[in-house]
Amino acid sequence: MTGPVARGSIRRTLFLQLCAIAALLAVAFFFIVRSLAEGAAEQTQDDILAASATAIADSLRAEDGAVTLELPYSALSMLGTINEDRVFYRITVNGETLTGYDDLPLGDSAFATFNYRGDTVRRVQQSRVISTGGSAQQVTIAVAQTRRGMEAISGRITATATAVALAFFGVAAGLSLWAAHTALSPFQRMTQSVTRRGPTDLRPITSAMPQELVPLASAINGFMGRLGASLKRSEDFITEAAHRVRTPLATVRTQAEITHRKLQKPEHKQAIRSMIRAVDESSRSAGQMLDHAMVTLRTDSLDHAQLDLRDLVADTCERLAPTADLKDIRLTQSLPPGPVPYTGDRVLLQSALRNILDNAIKYSPADSTVSVDFAPGTPHRISFTDQGRGFNGTSLSDLTHRFSRGSNVDDIVGSGLGLTIADEVARAHGGALDISENTERTGACVSLLLA
Amino acid sequence: MRLLALGLILSLLASFVLAYEIEDQITYPAPSGETSVLRIISTADRPAFEPILTAFQAQNPGLTIHYTITGTSDVMQAIEAERAPFDLVISSAMDLQTKLANDGFAQPYRSAATDALPPWAKWRDQLFAFTMERAVLVLSTSDFPTLPATREGLIATLRNAPSQFRGRVGTYDIARSGFGYLMATQDSRHSDSFWRLAEVMGSLDARLYRSSGDMIRAVASGELALAYNVLGSYAATQISPSGDIRIVELSDHVNVMLRTALIPTWAQNPGSARAMIDFLTTLKTQPSITSASGLPPIDAGALSANPALRPVRLGPGLLVFLDRLKRDTFLRNWHSAVSRE
């Protein structure tokens, strides 16, 4: 029986989707924090640079008709208080450098970042108008600083943001796993409640469940209802068919035997014997087909009943003892002394044992021995050895195929279903059917192995 | 004629290449087969540095050391303008050294030894201090029965006896001495009393000197009663503690100059230069060398023991007093205070 094919997993999909969202958020968090922090660090540096430039601008004065400057100590020392960055400054009056680094580039914008003397620098620039003796002088103050300190701060913040983002992602992934698990637990509960049911329990599911599962449960309930009805119909049909086929056949056979006795002409007797054989064959085939149908039906929902395997074997031998007697066949039993408890389907096991033994008796010549050996253990081995013609090398897989028979049995009534039934029952019980030749003389040995 | 022209060109070239003045150049050949050469340009004179160099060479026997002695502004000229081929620059001019580092002439270096330095003794991992040299008073006890404790006290003492001290107070000519200028600018940062002291010294016809040695000798001869802002380490080697000349550290603040070393970006033997920096910054562990050289090593403990000690802070603040306008203004103010025209 093929089961459903697992393609994808809701839990994995849910988990991966939540993880992807968490990763997205973590990355967004990382970039936002970093850009905010870098902005703040840059703002701090800009503020200090602007304060420095303002301090310088405030100390500008006019002296003897010219602009002069007494650079305040704090203007540059304040830049050195928070980090060890290089500092450059330049003061120009009407474009002429008054003091400072005369190659420090000036620009139009108040703040600029550029490369200067082998380092990236941030430059702030301010303009003042100083009037000297009636003429206005345009003074530009530029203060620049390398960004090592800022990069160090931003590096620290980046490291922290990375750590926090990773931690956030880790926690979110853990929670996603938990959430995916929790979201799917109703499925698991429903699966368990359905699995726990016995083979004949087809009652509808009535337990409380999330609304998303209600349609599925309703569908299962509807399906089980139909299945129950279908099973009932099948069982009824089998019983009905067995009854309808077997009873008229028995009548036909009895009438044919009576007629056989009355007839005198050998050719007429021969015809009736053929008829009786055909009736036997039909009756037997019908029985076995019904058996097989039942086996097929029941293996899907095995009845797990406690039973005594020894008792079952003994019972089967007893039932078939008259058939064996008719052919003068000795039925020897070698059974364990005590009961052998086993969990399985009584009807199926009976059917399997009966079919194997029936086969053994059927293919044995008159006045021979069929021995039944029951060796309990794991697995239990129940062997039926006859002194018939054997299987003549036909393989097990061929023999257990429906309607296939050995290559040397044309003269014996048979449907080819006996071993198929036994094999299916054995497999339904986790066992196997083992077929070999009789080791002592010609004949077959069929063993039912039950785990 | 051709030879003459060639000679002229060569001498012109030489004068161009060697535009900085060299006071002295000493070569210490490698004791056991030269494997590398370390070229040092320094402002420290030979007696102070020779013990250090020979001890360092004992550790590195394959090393030949060329030790070039020059003034602080010549160091600046050699490095900033001419990029002269030196591996290590040692100078007492903290402001100029800072400017060299700030303007990108120094290469960074980190090691266990430099990491162990206190934060105020290094800058940008490019400038490393290895001495702590205090600016002190040198005075004769005959003129100062009670030793002044602060600048205020000193001003009061000088004012009370102008006739006794007239012409007998000496200090650096800060226009000519880098160390004097550095100490004066730092004084001006720390207290207002500096300018009053300058006024008082001006009113007493203070005499100006170019070196600590001259001032100490003048005090020893009785020519001066007081020398202000003398290099303490130098004074300690010159003055016997038993005489009537005293070295006084004022308790309001004592400027501490840090002698620093840096490796130029173009150093040809940076490996040996780094080893030298490690050696210099750990001098405290070798008392025999420091006592022989007379250079007090970096000692963070001394700072906590004497809270008046103020090491000059390395950093962009030092660039302020290098500013041309600032320097001109400062010198003008100082001259107008100290010199009686």
Interface residues (C-beta under 8 A of the other chain):
Chain A: T68 L69 E70 L71 P72 Y73 A75 L76 S77 L79 G80 E84 R86 V87 F88 L98 T99 G100 R117 G118 D119 R148
Chain B: A101 N102 D103 G104 W123 R124 R189 R313 G315 P316 G317 L319 V320 F321 D323 R324 L325 K326 T329
